[in-house]
Amino acid sequence: VSTTHKSAPAPAPAPVHKSYVVSTPAKTGGHSYTVVSGDTLSQIAAKEGVSNWRTLYQDNESVIGSNPNLIFPGQVLHF
C-alpha cells in the first residue's frame, strides 16, 4: 500500500512594497549659493542677507541633512 501525502499549496508571496526616498526641493526665493570649502551656515547667512543660520538651515534641511554643522563643498543652498 502506497500512501501519498499531498502537501498544502505554497502560500502566495507577500506583495512587494517599494519604498523611495524623496527629496523635496528646498524653499526658494529665487536665490542660490553653492557651498565652498570653509563655509559655515552663519557666514553664508550673513553674506547673503539671510536673517540667521537657523532660517538658512530650515529652508535647506533636505539638502544639508540632520546636522547643520556638516555642509559640504558643492551643495547648493536656496533662500
Contacts in CASP RR format, 6 or more apart in sequence:
PFRMAT RR
TARGET T0000
AUTHOR 0000-0000-0000
METHOD contacts of the structure
MODEL  1
VSTTHKSAPAPAPAPVHKSYVVSTPAKTGGHSYTVVSGDTLSQIAAKEGV
SNWRTLYQDNESVIGSNPNLIFPGQVLHF
23 62 0 8 1.000
23 63 0 8 1.000
24 62 0 8 1.000
25 62 0 8 1.000
25 78 0 8 1.000
26 59 0 8 1.000
26 60 0 8 1.000
26 61 0 8 1.000
26 62 0 8 1.000
26 63 0 8 1.000
26 77 0 8 1.000
26 78 0 8 1.000
27 59 0 8 1.000
27 78 0 8 1.000
27 79 0 8 1.000
28 59 0 8 1.000
28 78 0 8 1.000
28 79 0 8 1.000
29 78 0 8 1.000
29 79 0 8 1.000
30 78 0 8 1.000
30 79 0 8 1.000
31 48 0 8 1.000
31 78 0 8 1.000
31 79 0 8 1.000
32 76 0 8 1.000
32 77 0 8 1.000
32 78 0 8 1.000
32 79 0 8 1.000
33 44 0 8 1.000
33 48 0 8 1.000
33 76 0 8 1.000
33 77 0 8 1.000
33 79 0 8 1.000
34 74 0 8 1.000
34 75 0 8 1.000
34 76 0 8 1.000
34 77 0 8 1.000
35 44 0 8 1.000
35 71 0 8 1.000
35 72 0 8 1.000
35 73 0 8 1.000
35 74 0 8 1.000
35 75 0 8 1.000
35 76 0 8 1.000
35 77 0 8 1.000
36 73 0 8 1.000
36 74 0 8 1.000
37 73 0 8 1.000
39 71 0 8 1.000
39 73 0 8 1.000
40 53 0 8 1.000
40 71 0 8 1.000
41 53 0 8 1.000
41 56 0 8 1.000
41 57 0 8 1.000
41 68 0 8 1.000
41 71 0 8 1.000
42 52 0 8 1.000
42 53 0 8 1.000
44 50 0 8 1.000
44 53 0 8 1.000
44 56 0 8 1.000
44 77 0 8 1.000
45 51 0 8 1.000
45 52 0 8 1.000
45 53 0 8 1.000
45 55 0 8 1.000
45 56 0 8 1.000
48 56 0 8 1.000
48 79 0 8 1.000
50 56 0 8 1.000
50 79 0 8 1.000
53 68 0 8 1.000
54 68 0 8 1.000
55 79 0 8 1.000
56 77 0 8 1.000
56 79 0 8 1.000
57 64 0 8 1.000
57 68 0 8 1.000
59 77 0 8 1.000
59 78 0 8 1.000
59 79 0 8 1.000
60 77 0 8 1.000
60 78 0 8 1.000
60 79 0 8 1.000
63 75 0 8 1.000
63 76 0 8 1.000
63 77 0 8 1.000
63 78 0 8 1.000
64 70 0 8 1.000
64 71 0 8 1.000
64 75 0 8 1.000
64 77 0 8 1.000
71 77 0 8 1.000
END
